Amino acid sequence: YCLRNGLPLDMDVYDLAEWSCVGALGRISIENGNAPVRVPDFTRGNWNKIQGYRHAMSQRKL
């Protein structure tokens, strides 16, 4: 929807990286007795500086 209508994507590459690592981090946790595993900061500390996110459907008129 977003690409076809020229709207910003609802997810960025950093979101994709976080969602993709969940399975591997879960396996590591289980192998270590269900120990907590830190999720890497793929933005290298810039997670709060990302500008411009808005959900594609938020301004949609019904």
MIFI-111650 format. One record per residue (C-alpha): residue number from 1; x, y, z. Coordinates in nm, 4 decimals, always signed. Layout:
     i         c1         c2         c3
   NUM          X          Y          Z
...
This chain:
     i         c1         c2         c3
     1    +0.0000    +0.0000    +0.0000
     2    +0.2653    +0.2504    +0.1025
     3    +0.4921    +0.2009    -0.1973
     4    +0.2030    +0.2123    -0.4424
     5    +0.0712    +0.5356    -0.2941
     6    +0.3978    +0.7213    -0.2300
     7    +0.3634    +0.7085    +0.1486
     8    +0.6400    +0.6498    +0.4031
     9    +0.6820    +0.2860    +0.4946
    10    +0.5339    +0.1713    +0.8258
    11    +0.8621    -0.0019    +0.9146
    12    +1.2231    +0.0839    +0.8447
    13    +1.5356    -0.1294    +0.8149
    14    +1.5997    -0.0984    +1.1900
    15    +1.2553    -0.2384    +1.2712
    16    +1.3241    -0.5245    +1.0306
    17    +1.6551    -0.6020    +1.2008
    18    +1.4911    -0.6106    +1.5443
    19    +1.2049    -0.8350    +1.4317
    20    +1.4492    -1.0650    +1.2510
    21    +1.6746    -1.1237    +1.5520
    22    +1.3996    -1.2394    +1.7909
    23    +1.4227    -1.6074    +1.6961
    24    +1.8009    -1.6234    +1.7288
    25    +1.7973    -1.4357    +2.0593
    26    +1.5237    -1.6669    +2.1884
    27    +1.7376    -1.9693    +2.1039
    28    +2.0368    -1.8165    +2.2841
    29    +1.8188    -1.7485    +2.5876
    30    +1.6864    -2.1059    +2.5978
    31    +2.0365    -2.2516    +2.5586
    32    +2.1407    -2.0481    +2.8624
    33    +1.8601    -2.1553    +3.0954
    34    +1.6123    -1.8880    +2.9826
    35    +1.8539    -1.6102    +3.0726
    36    +1.7650    -1.2609    +2.9524
    37    +1.9362    -1.1613    +2.6286
    38    +1.9943    -0.8001    +2.5353
    39    +1.8504    -0.6927    +2.1994
    40    +2.1205    -0.5112    +2.0006
    41    +2.0673    -0.1433    +1.9233
    42    +2.0877    -0.1583    +1.5456
    43    +2.0562    +0.2219    +1.5252
    44    +2.3806    +0.2690    +1.7229
    45    +2.2079    +0.5003    +1.9678
    46    +2.0103    +0.6978    +1.7113
    47    +1.6750    +0.5273    +1.7749
    48    +1.5271    +0.8452    +1.9216
    49    +1.6473    +1.0654    +1.6340
    50    +1.4609    +0.8911    +1.3537
    51    +1.2220    +1.1462    +1.2068
    52    +0.9127    +1.1289    +0.9962
    53    +0.7387    +0.8093    +1.1007
    54    +0.3643    +0.8101    +1.0665
    55    +0.1327    +0.5212    +1.0066
    56    +0.0088    +0.5091    +0.6471
    57    -0.3550    +0.4727    +0.7495
    58    -0.3533    +0.7534    +1.0078
    59    -0.4600    +1.0214    +0.7594
    60    -0.6773    +0.8055    +0.5409
    61    -1.0243    +0.9462    +0.4902
    62    -1.3085    +0.6990    +0.5037
